[in-house]
């Protein structure tokens, strides 16, 4: 039986594990913390963009994975994803193979949670960006049921089988 690694074999990497952190410290395979991009989208690299392409292009560059695309020179890959997605959604060429290609491209660009995890990109934590809010609890009413009636009755230790009434 052949042995060896296969794509997606083994447990998924954990960004919080000690071993992964140690590997990241040596520079071999660290996690990249993505952030919400503040820069505008780069110019469309594939000639003239249609209105739909321009709108989707601008939208994609506002998402957290876009903070890593420039570093890895994925601008053209994002443009290919835009064209392929629009061809699948609106074109007459929709088939399973094109849908599969759209899904693979989304994974490779980190647009899906699984793809970002495989690329070792973490999404920003929205809870850290906004202050915590405190909500006051409503006042608690005193108990008024059968349990409350018997709550103060204690069975003496000398008579454990005898009820207190």
C-alpha positions as CSV (number, residue, x, y, z in Angstrom):
1,X,0.0,0.0,0.0
2,X,1.5,3.3,-1.0
3,X,2.1,5.9,1.7
4,X,2.6,9.6,1.6
5,X,0.8,12.9,2.0
6,X,-2.2,13.8,0.1
7,X,-4.0,17.1,-0.3
8,X,-6.1,17.8,2.8
9,X,-4.9,14.6,4.6
10,X,-4.5,14.6,8.3
11,X,-5.9,16.9,10.9
12,X,-6.4,20.6,9.9
13,X,-3.8,23.0,11.2
14,X,-4.6,24.9,14.4
15,X,-3.5,28.5,14.6
16,X,-3.6,28.3,18.4
17,X,-1.4,25.3,18.8
18,X,2.0,25.5,20.3
19,X,3.6,23.6,17.5
20,X,2.1,25.8,14.8
21,X,3.2,28.9,16.7
22,X,6.7,27.6,16.9
23,X,6.8,26.9,13.2
24,X,5.6,30.4,12.5
25,X,8.3,31.8,14.7
26,X,10.9,30.1,12.5
27,X,9.3,31.4,9.4
28,X,8.5,28.1,7.8
29,X,4.7,28.1,7.9
30,X,3.1,30.8,10.0
31,X,-0.4,32.1,9.9
32,X,-1.3,35.3,8.2
33,X,-3.7,37.6,10.0
34,X,-5.9,39.2,7.5
35,X,-7.6,42.6,8.1
36,X,-10.2,44.6,6.5
37,X,-8.5,46.4,3.5
38,X,-8.5,50.2,3.5
39,X,-6.8,50.6,0.1
40,X,-9.0,50.9,-3.0
41,X,-9.2,48.1,-5.4
42,X,-6.4,47.9,-8.0
43,X,-7.0,48.6,-11.6
44,X,-8.8,45.8,-13.5
45,X,-6.0,43.7,-15.2
46,X,-7.9,42.1,-18.1
47,X,-8.8,44.9,-20.6
48,X,-12.1,46.7,-20.2
49,X,-14.4,45.6,-17.4
50,X,-18.1,45.4,-17.6
51,X,-20.4,47.0,-15.0
52,X,-21.0,43.7,-13.3
53,X,-17.3,42.9,-13.3
54,X,-16.3,46.3,-11.9
55,X,-18.9,46.0,-9.1
56,X,-17.9,42.5,-8.1
57,X,-14.2,43.5,-8.4
58,X,-14.7,46.4,-6.0
59,X,-16.7,44.3,-3.6
60,X,-14.1,41.5,-3.4
61,X,-11.3,44.0,-2.6
62,X,-13.2,45.1,0.5
63,X,-13.1,41.6,2.1
64,X,-10.4,40.4,4.6
65,X,-8.7,37.9,2.2
66,X,-7.9,40.9,-0.1
67,X,-5.3,42.0,2.5
68,X,-3.1,39.0,1.4
69,X,-3.8,39.0,-2.3
70,X,-1.3,41.9,-3.1
71,X,1.4,40.2,-1.1
72,X,1.1,37.0,-3.1
73,X,0.4,38.8,-6.5
74,X,-3.0,37.3,-6.9
75,X,-4.6,40.3,-8.7
76,X,-5.0,38.4,-12.0
77,X,-6.3,35.3,-10.2
78,X,-9.0,37.5,-8.6
79,X,-9.9,38.9,-12.0
80,X,-10.2,35.3,-13.4
81,X,-12.5,34.4,-10.4
82,X,-14.7,37.4,-11.2
83,X,-15.1,36.5,-14.9
84,X,-15.6,32.8,-14.1
85,X,-18.2,33.5,-11.4
86,X,-20.2,35.9,-13.6
87,X,-20.0,33.4,-16.5
88,X,-21.4,30.7,-14.2
89,X,-24.1,32.9,-12.7
90,X,-25.3,34.8,-15.8
91,X,-23.8,33.1,-18.9
92,X,-25.3,30.4,-20.9
93,X,-22.3,28.2,-20.1
94,X,-23.4,27.1,-16.6
95,X,-22.5,23.5,-16.0
96,X,-21.0,21.4,-13.1
97,X,-17.4,21.8,-14.3
98,X,-17.7,25.6,-14.3
99,X,-19.3,25.5,-10.9
100,X,-16.5,23.3,-9.6
101,X,-13.9,25.7,-11.0
102,X,-15.6,28.7,-9.3
103,X,-15.6,26.8,-6.0
104,X,-11.9,25.9,-6.4
105,X,-10.9,29.5,-7.2
106,X,-12.9,30.7,-4.2
107,X,-11.0,28.2,-2.0
108,X,-7.6,29.2,-3.5
109,X,-8.3,32.9,-2.9
110,X,-9.3,32.3,0.7
111,X,-12.9,33.5,0.1
112,X,-14.3,30.4,1.8
113,X,-13.6,29.6,5.4
114,X,-12.1,26.3,4.4
115,X,-9.9,28.0,1.8
116,X,-8.7,30.6,4.2
117,X,-7.9,27.9,6.8
118,X,-6.0,25.9,4.2
119,X,-4.0,29.0,3.2
120,X,-3.4,29.7,6.9
121,X,-5.1,33.0,6.8
122,X,-7.1,34.1,9.8
123,X,-10.1,36.4,9.7
124,X,-10.2,39.5,11.9
125,X,-12.2,39.0,15.1
126,X,-15.1,41.5,15.1
127,X,-15.5,41.2,18.8
128,X,-12.1,42.8,19.4
129,X,-12.9,45.8,17.2
130,X,-16.0,46.9,19.1
131,X,-16.4,47.6,22.8
132,X,-18.3,45.2,24.9
133,X,-21.8,46.2,25.9
134,X,-23.3,45.5,29.3
135,X,-27.0,44.8,29.6
136,X,-28.6,44.9,33.0
137,X,-30.6,41.8,33.9
138,X,-34.2,42.3,35.0
139,X,-34.8,42.1,38.8
140,X,-35.4,38.6,40.0
141,X,-38.8,37.9,41.6
142,X,-38.9,35.8,44.8
143,X,-39.9,32.2,44.2
144,X,-43.6,31.6,44.8
145,X,-44.2,27.9,44.1
146,X,-44.3,24.6,45.9
147,X,-40.5,24.5,46.0
148,X,-40.3,27.8,47.7
149,X,-42.8,26.6,50.3
150,X,-40.6,23.7,51.3
151,X,-37.2,25.3,50.7
152,X,-36.7,26.4,54.3
153,X,-37.8,23.0,55.8
154,X,-34.8,20.9,56.8
155,X,-35.0,17.3,57.6
156,X,-33.1,16.6,60.9
157,X,-30.2,14.2,60.5
158,X,-31.5,12.1,63.3
159,X,-34.8,11.4,61.3
160,X,-33.9,11.1,57.6
161,X,-36.9,9.0,56.7
162,X,-39.5,11.1,58.5
163,X,-40.9,14.0,56.4
164,X,-40.8,17.5,58.1
165,X,-44.6,17.9,58.2
